[in-house]
Amino acid sequence: MPDALAESLWRPQPGLAKRERTRVQLVQAAIQVFTARGFAGATMQELAAVAGMTTGTVYNHFKTKEEVASAVALLLADTLCRRITDSQQGIAEGAQRMAIGNQRYIWLAEQSPQWALMTLDVAAAAPELLLEIRDYVLADLRLGVKQKAFRVPSEAAAMDMINGTIAQAMRSVALGLAPPNHGREVATCVLRGLGMEPAAAKEVAYRPLPPFPPIGEAPAARAKGAARAKRG
C-alpha cells in the first residue's frame, strides 16, 4: 500500500484494551492474507499463523471469515476515506472534491495493484466497505448539486454511476488494461455524467491533486464524524 495510506492503516493505537488490540492485530493480519490469497482463498488457519496466534484466538473474535471481511472492510474504508478527506481540507468546491476522491481510488490501483484488487474483493464480500464510503461520496455529490455544478435526475442513480465507474476503473488499472492518465479521464467522465459541461469537467479533473498531509496534521484523523457533518 502507498506510504501515505499505510502510515495511517498500520499506526499504533495506544490505550486499547488487550482484547481490542488483539482484534486489531487480527484484522491487520487478515489484510495481508486477503492481499496474498484473495478472500476466497484465505483461511482462518492462515490468518492465525500470520498474526502469530492460535486458530482458537481467531474464533474468539470472529465466528466466520465473513465477519473478518466485514472488519477488514470497515478498517480499509475508514483509512481511505479519512486520508482522502485529509487531503481535501480547504477545498470547498463539490466538483473538485468529487474529482479528487475519484482519482485517489484509481491512484491506489496505480500505486498498489494488489491492494486495489484486494479492496474490490473485500467490497464484494462485505458491503460494509461501500456503505462506509457512500457517506463521503454522497456528501460531495450533494455539495455539487447545491452549488449548481451537478444536475442529476436521481441521487441513487448518480451514486451507482460513480461507484460502478470507479470500481471498474480501479480494476482496469490494477490489471494493466488502462491507458496512461486514466484517472483524470475517468474523473472527467464522471463529472460530465453528473451534468457538467465537457470543458468545465476536464478543467476540474485536470487540476493537480492535493497531497496527503502528515498524520499528525490531519483534522479528519482526529474527527472523522465532524468532517463528514461539515461537508453535508
N, C-alpha and C positions, 0 to 999 in steps of 0.2 A: 504494500500500500504506500502511496506517496507520503513523504515525511510530514507534510502539513496536516494530514489526516491521522497518520499513525501515532503522532505525538499525543493527540487527544484520545485516541482509542485505547492505547496501552498505558496511559498515565496512571501512576499510583493513586489509590483512593484511600487516604488515611481516615481513620475514625470509624471505619466499618466494623461491625461485629464479626466474629470469626466465621459464622455461618454465611454471612453475606459476602465476605472476602472469598470464601471457597466457591460460592456460586459465580462470582465474577471471574475467578480463575478458570472455572469450567467453561463459561461462555467464551472466554478468550481462546481457550484450547479448542473449542468447537469451531471457531472461526478458522483456525489453522487446518483442522481436519476437513471442513467443508471446502476450503480453498483447494486442498490437495486431492480430495476424493469426490467432491460433489456431495449434495445432500443424500442422494440415493445410495451412493457407495459407502457413506460413513457408517460406523457402528459405535455403539455405546462403549464397547471394549477399547476401541482405538482412541476414543475421546478420553477415557480414563488413563490410558497409557501416556498420551501427550500431556495431560495435566499432572502426571505423576501421582495419581490417586487410584484407589480401588474402584472397580465397577460398582460395588455397593455404595460407595460415596456418591457416584454419579446418580444412581437411582434414588438416593436420599433427597436429591434436589430436583430431579426431573424423572417423571414416570415413563415418558416416551421420547423418542427422537424428535417428534413434532413439537413437544414442549421446549426442547433445546433450540429448535429452529425459531420458535417464537421469541425466545430470549435473545438469540443472535440478531434477529430482525430488529428488535427494539433498540439494541445497542448500536447496530450499524446505522439505522435511521437517525437516531439521536446524534451520533457523531457527525454524519454527513450534513444533516440539517443545521446543526449548531455551527459548524465551521463555515458553511456557505453563508449563513446569516451573519456570522462574524465579519465576513469579507464584504457584506452589503451595507455595513454601518455608514450612515450619512448619505445613502442613495435613496432619494425619495420618489423616483420615477418608477411606477409599476412595470412598465415595459422593460426598462433596463434590469430591474431585479429579476424579472422572468428570464431574460436572456442570460444573465449570469448563472442562475440556477440550472437552466438547460445545459449550458456549456460546461458547467463543472462536473455534471454526471458523465458527459461524453469525455471530458478531460480525464476522469478517473479511468475510463476504458482505454484511453491512450497511454496513460502512465502505468497502469497496472491491469492488464487484460484479465489475469486470473481473478483478481479481486472483483472486477466488474461482473464477470460471469458468475462468480460465487454469489454476489449480491442479487443478481437476477434469479439465480437458482433458489436462494432463500426466499425471495419475494413470492415465487410461485408456491413454495411450501408453506409459507407463513404470511398471510395477508396483512398482519400487523405492520409490516415494513411500509407497505404502500399507504396504509391508513395514517401512520405517523407522518410520513412525508406529505400527505394530502393537505394537511392544515397549512403548511408553509406555502405550497403552490397555490392553494385556493386564496390565501391572503394576498399574494401578488396579483392573481387574476382579478380579484375584486378591486384592488387598488387601481389597476389599469383601467377597469371599467369605470370606476368613479372619476378618474382623470380624463375619461373620454378618449383614451388611446386605444382601448379594445371595444369591439362591438360583437357580442356573441349572442346567438339565439337561445342558448341554454348553458348554464354553468356545468351541468353534468356532462353534456356533450363536449364542451371545451376541455374539461378535465380528462376525459377519455382520450381526446385527440393529443393533448400534451403528454400524458403518461405513456400512451402507446407509441408515440413518435420517439420519445426519448429512450424508452426501453429498447426499441428496435435499433436506434442509432448506436446505443451502447454496445449491443450485440454485434452489429456490423463492424464497428471499430475494433472491438476486442478480438474478433475473428480475422482481422486484417482484410476486410472486404470493402472498406470505405476509402474514398479518395482523400488527399490532403485537405485540410481546412474544413473538415466535415462538420465540426462543432458549430462554427459560425454560420455555415449554410443551413444546417438544421434549425438553429435558433431563428434564422431569418424566416424559414418556412413556418415555424410555429407562430411567430409574431404576425405573419401575413394571415395565417389561419385564424388568428384572434381578431382580425379586422383591420390591421394596419396597412397603409399604402406600401407598395413594394420598396420605394426609395427610403421611406422612413424606417421600415423594418430592417433593411440592410444597414442603415446608418447606426441604429441602436445595437444590432447584433455584432457589428464590427468595432465597437468601442473596446479599448483594452480591458481585460479582466482585472478587477482589483485583487491585490494579493491577500493571502490569509494573514491576519495579524498574529503575533506570538500569543500563545495560550493565555498567559497572564494578563494580556491587554484586551482580551475578548469579552465584551459585555455579555454576549449571548451565552458564553460558557458559564457565567455567574447567574444569569436569569433567563433561562430559555422561555419560560412562560410569559415573562414580561415582554420579551422581544416579539413574541407572536401576537400578544394582545395589542401592542403598539401598532403593529402592521395591519391588524384587522380594522 
